[in-house]
């Protein structure tokens, strides 16, 4: 029972951490792909430019990876471990007559 509880906690923590990063990178990726200009200020000079397309596509790919990580952790942590097909028997088998 304790191992199951630890697996659930690990899955939830991973989902929260990776979920926040995935949501953030997905939003910025969609903003970049749509071509929405982003205002930046450097040394008091403002510029209004769209995000580079490769960066936006990269952010969308990163968000897919961050979504897949908790799914994989949950699958491997919460699955039932495969038992042995046959019980191990250490008895000596007598020779056939």
C-alpha positions in Angstrom: 0.0 0.0 0.0 2.8 2.4 0.8 4.5 1.9 -2.6 1.2 2.7 -4.3 0.9 5.9 -2.3 4.4 7.0 -3.2 3.7 6.3 -6.8 0.6 8.5 -6.7 2.4 11.3 -5.0 5.2 11.2 -7.6 2.7 11.2 -10.4 0.9 14.2 -9.0 4.0 16.2 -8.3 5.4 15.4 -11.8 2.0 16.4 -13.4 2.0 19.7 -11.5 5.6 20.7 -12.3 5.5 19.5 -15.9 1.9 20.7 -16.4 2.8 24.3 -15.5 5.8 24.3 -17.8 3.8 22.7 -20.6 1.0 25.2 -20.3 3.3 28.2 -20.3 5.3 26.9 -23.3 2.2 26.0 -25.2 0.7 29.5 -24.7 3.9 31.2 -25.8 4.2 28.8 -28.8 0.7 29.6 -29.9 1.4 33.4 -29.6 4.6 32.9 -31.6 3.0 30.8 -34.4 0.1 33.2 -34.7 2.5 36.1 -35.4 1.3 38.3 -32.6 3.9 41.0 -32.0 5.7 41.0 -28.7 6.8 44.3 -27.0 10.3 44.2 -25.6 12.2 47.0 -23.9 16.0 47.1 -24.0 17.9 50.1 -22.5 14.7 52.1 -22.7 14.1 51.4 -26.4 10.8 49.6 -27.1 10.5 47.3 -30.1 7.4 45.5 -31.3 8.3 42.3 -33.3 6.8 38.9 -33.7 8.6 35.9 -32.2 10.8 33.8 -34.5 8.9 30.9 -36.0 11.4 28.2 -35.2 11.4 29.3 -31.6 7.6 29.1 -31.5 7.5 25.7 -33.1 10.2 24.5 -30.6 8.1 25.8 -27.7 5.1 23.8 -29.0 7.3 20.6 -29.2 8.6 21.2 -25.7 5.1 21.5 -24.4 4.2 18.1 -26.0 7.2 16.5 -24.3 6.3 18.1 -20.9 2.7 16.7 -21.3 4.1 13.2 -22.1 6.4 13.0 -19.1 3.7 12.8 -16.4 1.8 10.3 -18.6 4.8 8.1 -18.8 5.6 8.5 -15.1 2.0 7.6 -14.2 2.0 4.6 -16.5 5.2 3.1 -15.2 4.6 4.0 -11.5 1.0 2.9 -11.2 0.9 -0.2 -13.4 0.7 -3.6 -11.9 4.0 -5.3 -11.9 3.9 -8.5 -14.0 4.0 -11.6 -11.8 5.8 -14.8 -12.7 3.7 -17.0 -15.0 4.4 -20.2 -13.0 5.4 -20.4 -9.3 8.9 -21.5 -8.7 9.1 -25.0 -7.4 12.5 -26.3 -6.1 11.4 -29.9 -5.7 13.5 -32.5 -7.4 11.5 -34.3 -10.1 11.9 -38.1 -9.9 13.2 -39.8 -13.0 10.6 -41.5 -15.2 10.4 -45.3 -15.1 
